[in-house]
């Protein structure tokens, strides 16, 4: 008679234990505490109306042979660098001369050498003011995730510029389906570096990469900020908060930026220094210079009566951008107008807030990139085409959508303007309105401005948006009607929803 034997279940237990480890790793790294200095949500500081100025880059195609480039952000950045006195802090996602996956790009009208021009401006500043503390923060993507400074930055380092490659590991994981096994199985033994035999997906003319460098890319996390901060030598801060990168392959993109002055920038400076510290930077020269520059500045926390017609500025970073934006949209209704200009729009809370505002009678216009161009490659149109169709359908046509006409470059702006009867509420900066950009995953930085209707900054934003929306002046086709790219496909809509929710995407 055969005896009953209990088969060992060790295999099942091991599988369950491994699954628990993977799930636990994903949950922890998706929700772990943020490093110090992030998720800034500052109060609003009263500033002089003339201390705020909008700068834009616009690439437009006309009935003429060559496109029109209206570029003001880079020139304003170089000017502020020349005027730096007490210290200089820069933070850029992309700061390099890489030409993209296909090598050197050839947009119609040409690619500007913006990275080289910015680097030369920093070297000139260093030569003119040898003792000026200069701190440059960059994302690891600039060195192809080697974990070292890019080779082209060596001249800056030799000149005494402090360069910090931001440590992304302490940030939360936006793509846990990939990042969990990467952390457990690859991160601890795969070396980063170049000449590793693997093709370079970031730069067609760049070096081959090691497998370790290549496998860092799908984590889809970044220091996505684009900003410059300095002291003006008169006890005041000055800065530019932008959507644009000093990146040659991006030099034809359309972007927006604000130049600001005053103590409203102080929380952003403190956040930048905190990022430098958790990335291993220990030199305190910038902190000392910044404290000395603000010795005569008014202290925060002093309560004074704010005039009804005051212009005020605040700083928001990471997830605080979404919180303040959704709150502002929730206050909009009949008689108010909302203008959105965005490279990526996919965050579900923002989309819901826009649809709700439309149901309350707010007039909403959304100007989007068609998501078809990416450094020489044609993209699928996700997520903007599906979101545009949803916004129009869910609002019964009340939300109006137009597309920026791109021809290889991108409409890379990130701006929201809400106008009431008497006041403008504005935010712009580095953040796309997506889960990754607004959900405490990337490092992001935006400014918030409130100002009277008809104020200088309101007039500047209105003139820029109206020009693009209505294709003014004649002969320049900035934008196209909704039907050109809108995609009502349910299959693609739910693909976008899956990608947005899981992080298995680049938006």
Secondary structure, DSSP 8 states (H G I E B T S, - for coil): ---------HHHHHHHHHHHHHHHHHHHHHHS---TT-S-B---EEE-GGG-EEEEEEEEEESSSS-EEEE-HHHHHHHHHHT--SEEEEEES-EE----TTSS---TT----HHHHHHHHHHHHHHH-TT-EEEEEE-GGGGTT-SS--GGGHHHHHTT-EEEE---TTS--S-HHHHHHIIIIITTT----EEEEE--SS-TTS--E-HHHHTTGGG---B--EEEEEE-SSS-EEEEEES--EEGGGTTSBEEEEEEESGGGHHHHHHHHHHHHHTT----HHHHHHHHHTTTS--TT------TT-EEEEEEETHHHHHHHHHHHHT--TT-EEEEEES-B--HHHHHHHHHHHHTT-EEEEEEE-S-EETTEE---TTHHHHHHHHHHHTTT-EEEEEE--SSS-B--EEEEEE-SSEEEEEEES--BSHHHHTTSSB-EEEEEEEETTSHHHHHHHHHHHHHHHT-STTEE-EE-GGGT----HHHHHHHHHHHHH--S--
